[in-house]
Amino acid sequence: MDSTPRPFVWTLDEDECWNLLSRGEVGRLAVAVDGKPDIFPVNYVVDGPHVLFRTAPGSKLANLGVNPAVAFEVEENDGTFAASVVLRGHARRLQLQHEIDAADALPLTSWIPTLKYRWVRITPVSLTGRRFERGPEPERYVTSSRPAPA
């Protein structure tokens, strides 16, 4: 019997990260709004080596023009395993009609019934991911069976 301890956390390679991103529908977009961090849930779609989402005018879109550096996180889990991918990159609103037409052809469905006509593409700078084995947390403290000194 192999007594080698198994790892509880694995690093995902780039292909595994993209596969997890491709399976998801909702991610978290982290941006700087007025110099302060903020996070927005967004429906998204993967298109080649990019993540795209639609948005409406507001602070998220306005601040991407000022500071295009973003982080984007997606996770998945079941009763046995969990995984998380973080993409760091630059977001840019699509402006050219052929880019918008191509994005409109992608299979993105919003979870809420709002009109969002502005497409944003995130071009990655780095992509990291981890997979975790889920289970009960070990006991934090080992109690002694000896009586306390008097």
Secondary structure, 3 states (H helix, E strand, C coil): CCCCCCCCEEECCHHHHHHHHHHCCEEEEEEEECCEEEEEEEECEEECCEEEEEECCCHHHHHHHHCCEEEEEEEEECCCEEEEEEEEEEEEECCCHHHHHHHHCCCCCCCCCCCCCEEEEEEEEEEEEEEEECCCCCCCCCCCCCCCCC
